[in-house]
Amino acid sequence: MMNRVVLVGRLTKDPDLRYTPNGVPVATFTLAVNRSFSNQQGEKETDFINCVVWRRPAENVANFLKKGSLAGVDGRIQTRNYEGQDGKRVYVTEVSAESVQFLEPKNSSGGRSDSDQFGAPREQKAPYGNNNQNQRPNNNNNNNQGFTRMDEDPFAGNGQIDISDDDLPF
C-alpha cells in the first residue's frame, strides 16, 4: 500500500498552533494549490487543502509561515472522525505533514526580500529595464575581448559576420 502526498501552495491564513493536553504542539493550516488545467470556461481552479503538522515542525510552521507564504508539504492523507455538537458524526480528510518546506525567505513579500534566508543583506541591483548608463559596467574594457554580452546584438552593423571554413561543422 502507498499513501504519499506532495503539495506546493500558499497558506490561506496564518497557521493555528495549539497544544494537546500532554503538551504536544500541533499546527493546522490550509494550502491553496492551483490546478494544472483549466475548466470548461478556460479558468484555472484552486484546491484548498487542510494540513496538520505535529511537534517541532508545528512550532516552526507557526513561527515562520504566515498568510500568503509559499510552502511545500510532504506527507500522507488521513481521515478522522469525531462527534459534532449536534451529535452527528463528522468526518475530516486532511494531509498529515511529515515535513514542511519554507519556499520563500522569512521576510518575503511577494517573493522579494532585502535579505537572504539567513538574514544577510542582499546586493541591491537596478530593476530590469533600467537604462541608466551610470549603473552599468563599462562595456569597452579589453578583459572580455572575444565575448559577447547577452544584451549586445552580434549582428548589429552591416548584418554580416565573418566565419572561416574551419568554424563550420561540415
C-alpha positions in Angstrom: 0.0 0.0 0.0 1.1 3.6 -0.6 -0.2 6.9 0.8 2.1 9.8 -0.2 1.2 13.4 -0.9 3.4 16.2 -2.1 1.9 19.7 -2.4 3.2 23.2 -3.1 0.9 26.1 -2.4 0.2 29.3 -0.5 -1.2 29.5 3.0 -4.7 30.9 3.1 -4.3 32.3 6.6 -1.8 32.3 9.5 -1.2 28.8 10.9 -3.1 27.8 14.0 -0.8 26.4 16.7 -2.3 24.5 19.6 -1.1 22.1 22.3 -2.6 18.7 23.2 -3.3 18.1 27.0 0.1 16.3 27.1 1.8 19.5 25.7 2.5 18.2 22.2 2.4 21.1 19.7 0.1 20.7 16.6 -0.4 23.3 13.9 -3.1 23.3 11.3 -3.2 25.4 8.1 -4.8 25.4 4.7 -2.8 25.4 1.4 -4.3 26.9 -1.8 -2.9 24.7 -4.6 -3.6 25.7 -8.2 -4.7 23.0 -10.6 -2.6 22.5 -13.6 -5.5 22.6 -16.1 -8.4 24.9 -16.9 -12.1 24.2 -16.5 -14.6 24.4 -19.5 -14.7 28.2 -19.2 -10.9 28.4 -19.5 -10.4 29.4 -15.9 -7.8 27.9 -13.5 -9.3 26.4 -10.4 -7.7 26.1 -6.9 -8.0 23.4 -4.3 -7.9 24.3 -0.6 -6.3 21.5 1.3 -6.3 21.2 5.0 -2.9 20.2 6.6 -1.8 19.3 10.1 1.8 19.0 11.4 3.0 17.9 14.8 5.8 18.6 17.3 8.8 20.8 16.5 7.8 21.2 12.8 4.5 22.5 14.0 6.2 25.2 16.0 8.4 26.1 13.1 5.4 26.4 10.8 3.7 28.7 13.3 6.8 30.8 13.8 8.0 31.2 10.2 4.9 30.9 7.9 2.0 33.4 7.6 -0.9 34.0 5.2 0.4 34.0 1.6 3.6 32.2 2.4 4.7 29.6 -0.3 5.2 26.2 1.3 5.9 22.6 0.2 4.3 19.8 2.1 5.3 16.1 2.1 3.0 13.8 4.0 0.1 11.4 3.8 -3.7 11.6 3.5 -5.6 10.8 6.7 -9.3 10.6 7.6 -10.5 11.0 11.1 -13.9 11.5 12.6 -15.5 12.9 15.8 -18.9 13.6 17.2 -20.1 17.1 16.4 -22.0 19.5 18.7 -25.3 18.3 17.1 -24.4 14.7 18.0 -23.7 13.7 14.4 -20.5 12.0 13.3 -18.2 14.5 11.4 -15.6 13.1 9.0 -12.4 15.1 8.2 -9.9 14.4 5.5 -6.6 16.2 5.7 -2.9 15.9 4.9 -0.7 14.8 7.8 2.5 16.6 7.0 5.7 14.8 7.7 7.8 17.7 6.6 7.0 21.3 5.6 9.5 23.2 3.4 9.6 27.0 3.5 9.9 28.1 -0.1 10.4 31.8 0.4 12.6 33.9 2.8 11.0 34.7 6.1 10.7 38.4 5.4 9.4 37.9 1.9 6.6 39.9 0.4 5.6 38.5 -3.0 8.9 36.6 -3.3 11.2 39.6 -2.8 13.3 40.4 0.2 16.1 42.8 1.1 17.9 39.9 2.9 18.6 36.3 2.1 17.2 33.4 4.0 19.9 33.8 6.7 19.3 37.5 7.3 22.3 38.8 5.4 21.6 41.9 3.3 21.1 41.2 -0.4 23.1 43.0 -3.0 21.0 45.9 -4.4 20.6 45.7 -8.1 19.0 48.0 -10.6 15.5 46.9 -11.7 15.1 45.3 -15.1 14.8 47.7 -18.0 16.7 50.5 -16.2 18.8 52.1 -18.9 20.8 54.4 -16.6 24.3 54.1 -18.0 25.9 55.2 -14.7 24.8 51.9 -13.1 26.1 49.6 -15.9 29.6 48.4 -16.1 31.9 49.8 -18.8 31.5 47.5 -21.8 34.6 48.8 -23.6 37.2 47.1 -21.4 39.6 44.6 -23.1 39.2 41.9 -20.4 36.1 40.5 -22.2 37.6 40.6 -25.7 36.1 37.9 -27.8 33.0 37.5 -25.7 29.6 39.0 -26.4 27.3 40.3 -23.7 23.7 38.9 -23.6 22.2 42.3 -24.4 24.6 43.1 -27.3 23.5 42.2 -30.8 26.3 40.4 -32.6 24.6 41.1 -36.0 24.4 44.8 -35.5 26.0 47.0 -38.1 26.2 45.6 -41.6 24.2 42.4 -40.8 27.1 40.1 -41.7 29.6 38.2 -39.6 32.8 36.6 -40.7 33.0 32.8 -40.3 36.0 30.9 -41.5 35.6 27.4 -43.1 37.3 25.9 -40.0 34.4 27.1 -37.8 31.8 25.2 -39.9 30.8 21.7 -38.7 30.6 20.2 -42.2 
